[in-house]
Amino acid sequence: MKVPAPSLAPILRSDAQGRILARVLVDPEASYSLTDLVAWSGTSMPTVTREIRRAEQAGIVTTTKLGPVRLVRARVDHPLHDAVRHIVLATFGVPVVVADEFGDVGGADAVLLFGSWAARYLGEDGRAPNDIDVLVIGNADRDRADDAAERVERRIGMPVNATVRSRSQWESAAESFIEEVKSRPLLVVLNSDDEQLAVELAELTADRGIRG
């Protein structure tokens, strides 16, 4: 079966390849096991093993054995490292970068990606997105959310729009914006410690699986 070209970065082999490379290339100092990459990419061990083998053959990553575990990390001395990293960071690396920069926004119960970028990432066909939409749920400070969005912009080179809504606004059916967000593809990058909200987000995203 032919795998469709990724909607976010058609020059890559597949969406799965993009998600796997994103996890490895976002932080050049970190190492990840194949099991880590399976969990992150939402794909299978054979797929991860195959894509890492190809990436290693191309010189993009390097692997080492630590007992029974094979660890993968970026090969920063490769001539194309910076170019490949920029492409992956601006496409499939977005969830990692958003989670990293929004993680310190106080009062955030959850952070979601929505809009056209989330739709393309989750496999919905359409035009390549021009920006990234982030929704922060909770009593987060708007200035801190905007600062986080600016940091994401600097790292990935694409405009980032941060929207903040309180829990009561999220749970209310009165705002058309919230109803629209809930009806479209959503990607949770930072989940809530609140069980009720976590369950609701899980239910909203359960039937919107990522295309391999």
Secondary structure, 3 states (H helix, E strand, C coil): CCCCCCCCCCCCCCHHHHHHHHHHHHCCCCCEEHHHHHHHHCCCHHHHHHHHHHHHHCCCEEEEEECCEEEEEECCCCCCHHHHHHHHHHCCCHHHHHHHHHCCCCCEEEEEEEHHHHHHHCCCCCCCCCCEEEEEEECCCHHHHHHHHHHHHHHHCCCEEEEEECHHHHHCCCCHHHHHHHHCCCEEEECCCCHHHHHHHHHHHCCCCCCC
